[in-house]
């Protein structure tokens, strides 16, 4: 099976790092797309088939990754969301 992956992170360098990981996964994963904010992640998932979203918790826009993940799961419950962060704040873990 080939899993379609969306990368959602506001830092270009982090998006590129995840892109390289996906591309190097030996055909098991394909890059569905990349976005730089939570709102775009929701919109992308509404209009594309996505199996996995790699979602940053804190993004520069108004909505955070945890709220975006909740919205995505409402209309696409089969989509898995992997929450990632470099923030040492543990309250994100409890919320996620």
C-alpha positions in Angstrom: 0.0 0.0 0.0 1.1 3.5 -0.7 0.2 6.1 2.0 -0.4 9.7 1.0 1.3 12.1 3.4 0.6 15.8 4.0 3.3 17.8 5.8 2.1 20.9 7.7 4.7 23.0 9.3 5.4 26.8 9.2 9.2 26.3 8.9 10.4 25.6 5.3 13.5 23.8 6.5 11.4 21.4 8.6 9.0 20.8 5.7 11.9 20.0 3.5 13.4 17.6 6.1 10.1 15.7 6.3 9.8 15.7 2.5 13.2 14.0 2.2 12.2 11.4 4.8 9.0 10.6 2.9 10.8 10.5 -0.5 13.4 8.1 1.0 10.8 5.7 2.4 11.1 3.3 -0.5 7.8 3.8 -2.1 5.6 3.0 0.9 4.8 6.7 1.4 4.1 9.4 -1.2 4.1 13.2 -0.6 0.5 14.4 -1.1 1.6 18.0 -0.4 3.1 20.5 2.0 1.4 23.5 3.6 2.7 26.1 6.0 -0.3 26.7 8.3 -3.1 24.8 10.0 -5.9 26.3 8.0 -4.3 25.2 4.7 -3.9 21.7 6.2 -7.7 21.5 6.8 -8.5 22.7 3.3 -6.0 20.4 1.7 -7.5 17.4 3.5 -11.0 18.3 2.5 -10.1 18.2 -1.2 -7.4 15.5 -1.4 -7.0 11.9 -0.3 -4.6 12.0 2.7 -3.7 9.0 4.8 -1.3 10.7 7.2 -0.7 14.3 8.2 2.6 15.3 9.9 1.4 18.3 11.8 3.4 20.9 13.8 1.7 22.0 17.0 2.6 25.7 16.9 2.4 27.5 13.6 2.5 31.2 12.8 -1.2 31.4 11.9 -4.1 31.7 14.2 -5.0 28.0 14.5 -2.6 25.5 16.1 -2.0 22.0 14.9 -4.0 20.3 17.6 -7.2 22.2 16.7 -6.5 21.5 13.0 -6.1 17.8 13.7 -9.5 17.8 15.5 -11.1 19.5 12.5 -9.6 17.1 10.0 -10.7 14.1 12.1 -14.3 15.4 12.0 -14.7 15.0 8.2 -11.9 12.4 7.6 -11.8 10.0 10.6 -9.6 7.6 8.7 -6.8 10.1 8.3 -4.0 9.7 10.9 -2.4 12.8 12.3 1.1 12.7 13.7 1.6 15.8 16.0 5.2 17.0 16.1 6.9 19.9 17.9 10.2 21.1 19.0 8.6 23.0 21.9 9.5 21.8 25.4 6.0 22.8 26.6 4.3 19.6 28.0 0.8 21.0 28.0 0.7 20.3 24.2 1.2 16.7 24.9 -1.8 16.5 27.3 -4.0 18.5 24.8 -3.0 16.3 21.9 
